[in-house]
Amino acid sequence: MKKLLLATTAAALTAGAASAEDVKIGIILGFTGPLESITPMMADSAELALKEINDSGNFLDGVTLVPERADSTCIDSGAATAAAERLVSEGIVAIMGADCSGVTGAVLSNVAVPNGIPMVSPSATSPALSTAEDNGLFFRTSPSDARQGQVIAEILNEKGIKEVAVTYTNNDYGKGLADAFAQSFGEMGGSVTMSAPHDDGKADYSAEVGALASAGGEALAVFGYTDQGGKGMIQASYDTGAFDTFILGDGMYGDTLFSEQAEALTGSIGTAPWAQGAGADAFDTVAGDAGVDSSSSYTRESYDAAALMALAMMKGGAATAEAVAANLLDVANAPGEEILPGELGKALQILAEGGDIDYVGASGVELIGPGEAAGSYRHYTVTDGASETVEFK
């Protein structure tokens, strides 16, 4: 069902008129920090969508969308806020990002809402963002961790795993996923022997691992970051023999981690938002033709986030913040002609003629409410330093 969202903010909008000019889109992601190994592919994917829009020649009488990158750091809310403020001062009309949940919430409350700037995050998954005070300005293309926690619990239940210890990065993302998992796992008859946070950036995680090992469990669930504390917890667990099977949340998905920790992670399982089917296949083709690496996590969601902002502008007839906020849910959902990656020029033509589109995109986009997306997860195992798909849920 179509949903038309009206922007309610009265703040002044940094608006670009629908004429031949450059209009800036912020790309705020963790180019440094615990997700820096996957961030470049996310940014490239978002910018690929903007390039496709520009190259079509069908966008708003010659308006060109120009990406402007800024570093969220993933973990430093002050730095992320400052980065967003800089972009707003430079005239951006929308933000593709941020990435990690804590900095996304900070940018939303401190910058986006006061300035009337819509945000579409490809990877901020905290359940708390579903009810954030956003004035109708926050969207995301990845599903909430309320769903991921349930999926992980289902996988463990199917495997007959009944007791696990949990370690999570000490922030909104980690705590939200740990809580969601514990609730679902408990409802299925499972038991969390201990759920404890870990801080990123430490040289030694032996104390944290020792406490978790004492609590026991058939496996250790690691809800952290691939380039930071989560990696350290796995290494310390393996070195001490505390755990030999790991359950990995989406923040732990990374080819570098799998190869560097190949021996420790063999036989471990994980989940990450992912898609299969015509849209995912089309994205792989479009990205491959452009020399963009689409194999990493959140590349599909990043392409979709940027595409949705541009299509919402087209629907609204102006490259403005207000047009994005008011029309994004409308172009994302049925009814309308389904649009896949590589078909953005076609979508612009349909909208220009007054038609309707249903943007399916690379990740099977379906936005089910304010700040909320449906989605599917890839259940994988780690074998010989690489991930292998088991199924999609």
SULGI-V869603 format. One record per helix or strand of 2 or more residues. SS is the DSSP state (~ for helix, > for strand). FROM is the first residue (numbers start at 1). TO is the last residue. If there is no record, write none. Layout:
# SULGI-V869603
ss=<SS;SS>
from=<FROM;FROM>
to=<TO;TO>
This chain:
# SULGI-V869603
ss=<>;~;~;>;~;>;~;>;~;>;~;>;~;>;~;>;~;>;~;~;~;>;~;~;~;>;~;>;>;>;>;>>
from=<22;36;60;64;77;94;101;118;127;138;145;163;172;191;206;219;229;246;250;255;262;269;278;299;321;337;344;357;367;372;376;386>
to=<29;56;62;71;89;97;115;121;131;140;159;169;187;198;215;223;240;248;252;260;265;274;290;316;332;339;352;359;369;373;383;392>
